[in-house]
Amino acid sequence: MFSPAHFGELILGTIVALLPLINPLATAPTFLAITEGDSHERRMEQLGKACIYMIGILVGFLVFGTFIMDFFGISIPGLRIAGGMLVVGIGWKMLMGEAPQNEHASPEARAKADISFSPLAMPMMSGPGSIAVTISFTSLATQWYDYAAIILGILVVAAISYAVLSLSTRIVLVIGSNGLNVLTKIMGFLLVCIGIQFVVNGLIGVVTEPALLQGIRQALRK
């Protein structure tokens, strides 16, 4: 039976669970760094596409995630390890790369590949943590309207992320090129740390897997 209270709780729970993981405020300096050299219109185009991709990824994992992971034998620890490796790679390039150039000095930057899907939508905005949380919400959904509530929560998070990141372009005017370079290095270091932590959490999940522990106990008894 449909319950408006439960419907609202699922929407609010989805927002509360996903928003800290996506954390658009923390993503803002990185967004500025990876779109350095782009025009405002190009940035907004990339951001809009990234939010759409993020919605598609999270809704896709909500509806099909359990089936896909079971079909391919992918575990949550495996997802965390793979996502962590991607994040480490992105962070390392930001940490060791050259200082970003201004918008009019880098034709190569203006012609660079589309970054809306990777790395912006995945893994930055819809990484292993948010995907894992979204999949876990399937245990709370028993009726179609439960899934609708969770999807509405995802849409609200995407709207908040778009609003916050769309304002981040103004930061360039305040902090300048040198300040952006400093933020790029700091965010690169933080991304490396976050990615390594993802990998560590994934490895802990692997070694503490009940089936593995049971197999070790059985092997020791022989």
Secondary structure, 3 states (H helix, E strand, C coil): CCCHHHHHHHHHHHHHHHHHHHCHHHHHHHHHHHCCCCCHHHHHHHHHHHHHHHHHHHHHHHHHHHHHHHHHCCCHHHHHHHHHHHHHHHHHHHHHCCCCCCCCCCHHHHCCCCCHHHHHHHHHHCCHHHHHHHHHHHHHCCCHHHHHHHHHHHHHHHHHHHHHHHHCHHHHHHHHHHHHHHHHHHHHHHHHHHHHHHHHHHHHHHHCCHHHHHHHHHHHHC
